[in-house]
Amino acid sequence: MGLDSRPVSMLDERASYEVADFEVPTGREEEWRFTPLRRLRGLHNGTAEATGKVLVEVEAPAEVTVETVGRDDARLGKAYVPADRVSAQAWASFTDATVVTVPKEAEVAAPTVIRLRGEDSSAAAYGHTTIILEPFARATVVLAHRGSATYADNVEFVVGDGAALSVISLQDWADDAVHVSHQHARLGRDATFHSHNVSLGGDLVRISPSVAYDGPGGDAELYGVYFADGGQHLEHRLLVDHSVPNCRSRVDYRGALQDADAHAVWIGDVIIRVEAEGTDTYELNRNLVLTDGTRVDSVPNLEILTGEVAGAGHASASGRLDDEHLFYLQARGIPFDEARRMVVRGFLGQLIERIEVPEVRAKVAEAIEAELER
């Protein structure tokens, strides 16, 4: 299947299942200019052979159906078409896919946990996951990434009419891991989608969440927390495509950086198309720089093609710890190091508290504490 070209918006992504339809990135392209291509280990240029392995284990409540299927399963690739060369390579290279289905009107209290564990970063692995919520279902899914890997995958979230899905994606990789992932949600009429991307581990992690709407009344909230240490590259590239009337989106990503060559990238793209009257959207990215030698790139993009919107805005800010906050705490007898930790906890904690699964919320809080102890 060839490229799907829709010359409607400057923010439109190209789409194709064919690797050859995308040129090999050079780093001069807008979508690749912040990514250190030499550290992708060939995921972007076809030299990374699919000889590695990422093990997938799923723990699901009784109401949820979990299947391992071949690439010929008709449900795969219906919600999302690859938007860049790595995504297309992942589509062309995976052998088995995981399909999770929540039946119509089911309200699943316990989360479905998908554990992905790499054992070796010297060889590449590719994957595909499809999460389907049938109409009026409610569920929570946790994607937990651990171990050593060179991994590229696509994740589809199909949220039916009136359904509600909450997703927590935890990048807790070992220090040598490389992970490039596209996470795409397609929302039906009056569907609700909440996502939490938490990026802590890995050498290079590039996550691309995106949302598209199939009917009015869709509501998407995308949250992210990341903490980059020396030498880490953590990149999040978001796209929210408002193409139908009366839908809502909120984006809030926050990160902290410390030590030399820690690099965080956040790209937030929002399109409000001509037919998307009544859209209500806002996106925010904030970064806290804790030491010298770090780098932050934060680029919000908002393209509005209709004058009939309920609200639209964006904001981005990156800076050091507020001296007044630190002075206030120190003046009350709190040592500098503890005052510093308190400010960072408060900055990131507002989003961590939104994570619905208590065990994951506690794990993320503990991981942040461990980062601050360094």
C-alpha positions, 0 to 999 in steps of 0.5 A, a space after each residue: 500500500 503506497 503513501 497516503 498524501 493529504 495536502 491539507 495541513 503542514 502538520 500532516 504525517 505521511 502514511 504507508 505500510 511500505 518501508 521503501 516509501 520513506 527515505 532513509 533519514 539523514 538528520 536534516 529532516 524536521 522529524 529527525 533533526 533532534 534524534 542522534 541517528 547513529 545511536 539507533 543501531 540501524 533501526 532507521 536504515 534497514 541494517 538492523 536485522 530482526 534477530 533479537 527478541 523481546 519477550 511479551 507476557 500479559 496478565 489480564 482479568 477474566 473479562 479480557 481476551 488476550 491473543 497472540 496472532 500472526 501478521 495476517 490477522 485482519 485487525 492489525 493495522 486498521 487504526 494506524 498506518 506507519 508514519 515514518 521509516 522506523 514505524 514502517 520497518 517495525 510493521 514489515 518485520 514483526 512476526 507475532 502480534 499481541 491483541 487485547 480485546 475488552 468486550 462491549 459494556 465490560 467494566 474491568 476494575 483490575 488493569 491488564 498488564 503487558 510486560 515487555 522484556 528485552 534480554 540483549 541489545 546487540 540485535 534488533 527486535 520488532 513488535 506490534 500490539 493492538 488494544 481494542 475496547 468495544 463500545 461502552 467498555 472501560 479498562 486500564 492497560 499498563 505497558 511495562 518495558 524492561 531489560 536490554 533491547 534494540 526495539 521498534 514497535 507500533 501500538 494501536 488503541 481502538 476505543 469504541 463509541 462511549 468506551 474509556 481507556 486509560 494507558 500507562 506506558 513505563 519505559 524502565 529499560 536498562 541503560 543500554 536499551 534503544 526503543 522507538 515506538 509509535 502509540 496511536 489511539 483512534 477514538 469513537 463517538 464520545 470515547 475517552 482516552 487517557 495516556 501516561 508515558 513515563 520515560 526513565 530508563 534506556 540509552 535512547 527512547 523515542 516515543 510518538 503518541 498520536 490521537 485521531 477522532 472518528 466521531 464527535 465527543 471524543 476526549 483525549 488527555 495525554 500526560 508524560 513524565 521523564 527524567 533524563 540523566 547524563 548521556 540519555 536521549 529521551 524524546 516524545 513526539 505527539 500529534 493530536 489530529 482534530 478532524 471531527 467537531 466537538 472533541 477535546 484534548 489536553 496535553 501535559 508533559 513534564 521532565 527533569 534533566 541532570 548531568 552532562 549530555 542529558 537530552 530531552 526532546 518534546 514535540 507537540 503537534 495539534 491540528 484543528 481541521 476545517 471540519 473540526 468546529 467546536 474543538 477544545 485543546 491545550 498543550 503544555 510542556 515544562 522542563 526543569 534543568 537541575 545541572 549544567 551540561 543538559 539540553 532541552 528542545 521543546 517545540 509546540 505546534 498548533 495549526 488551526 484551519 477553522 475559526 470556530 473553536 471552543 479553545 486552543 492554546 499551547 505553552 512551553 517553558 524550560 528553566 532551572 530550579 526557582 531560587 526563591 522556592 529554594 530560599 523559602 525552604 532553606 529559610 525554614 531550616 530545610 537543607 539545600 539537597 532536601 529542598 531541591 528534592 521537594 521542588 522536583 517532587 512537587 513539579 513532577 508529582 502533580 502528574 504522577 498522582 494522576 496515574 490510576 494504578 497505585 502500584 505503578 504510581 508508587 514505582 514511578 515515585 520511587 524511581 524519581 526519588 532514586 534519580 534525585 539521590 544520584 
